[in-house]
Amino acid sequence: MFVLLLIVAVILFGFGFLNPIWWTAAIVAVAVVDGSDPEDRRERQDRWERLYSRRRRARWRREDRRVRERRG
């Protein structure tokens, strides 16, 4: 992430802050750097989904247990 910010800072401040062409170049650079490793993004997404699904399953189990306890 630091590299991304450094690239944007160099493009915008180094070449001209007010020139819209450099803003466009900065956006393109951010898109290229941000999307450079789809495998890494996919791994982070999988980790997040596993964590989230575990939490949801635990919550569903607790809710189911409460419903069963209320029914007797």
Rosetta blueprint (number, residue, H / E / L):
1 M L
2 F H
3 V H
4 L H
5 L H
6 L H
7 I H
8 V H
9 A H
10 V H
11 I H
12 L H
13 F H
14 G H
15 F H
16 G L
17 F L
18 L L
19 N L
20 P H
21 I H
22 W H
23 W H
24 T H
25 A H
26 A H
27 I H
28 V H
29 A H
30 V H
31 A H
32 V H
33 V H
34 D H
35 G L
36 S L
37 D L
38 P H
39 E H
40 D H
41 R H
42 R H
43 E H
44 R H
45 Q H
46 D H
47 R H
48 W H
49 E H
50 R H
51 L H
52 Y H
53 S H
54 R H
55 R H
56 R H
57 R H
58 A H
59 R H
60 W H
61 R H
62 R H
63 E H
64 D H
65 R H
66 R H
67 V H
68 R H
69 E H
70 R H
71 R H
72 G L
